[in-house]
Amino acid sequence: MTAPAPTHLDTIFAALADPTRREILRMLLEDDMAVTDVASPFDISLAAISKHLAILSQAGLISQEKRGRVKWCKLEPTSMSEAIIWIQSFGQFQAIDLDAFERFVESELRLPEE
């Protein structure tokens, strides 16, 4: 038996499965960022960050555009709609208040202050 072909939903969940990518999304909740600014808090190479950004972009979770010499990243918040609808389809979950969800994600992923 062969596995079914991956769907867009599979791509979204695969992108969200990595903690580095979830942290990047959390950072982009606040504002658009240049790729170098996205990379600065991480202890991995710029090439590795670029791969993470490519995965997020392929999933539609972020968009990237070049402004002059700088490549900028922007969160695409409506892109999670398909995943939210899928989760809600189980009927055991109430409608998600996206503002409350954003506050929850920010509080859970907040970096410890130094």
C-alpha angles and dihedrals in degrees: 000000000000124000117252118258113270115262131210087259089057089052092052094049092045090053091049092048094078118080093213091056092047089052090050089053090049090052091050090053087077100049146319112290139198114245091246090054091050089052098046100084094048127085093219133091125278087242090058091049089050089055091051090049091050091054091049090048093049088052089052092240093121137018126214130206135176117237108185106310095337125089112215129202125211129187114240100207097182090059091082091060093096091053092045091050091049092052092046091051089076087071094220093097129072120229110287118247098217093202090054090045090052091050090049093050091047092050094046096046099038110134115237113259116245 
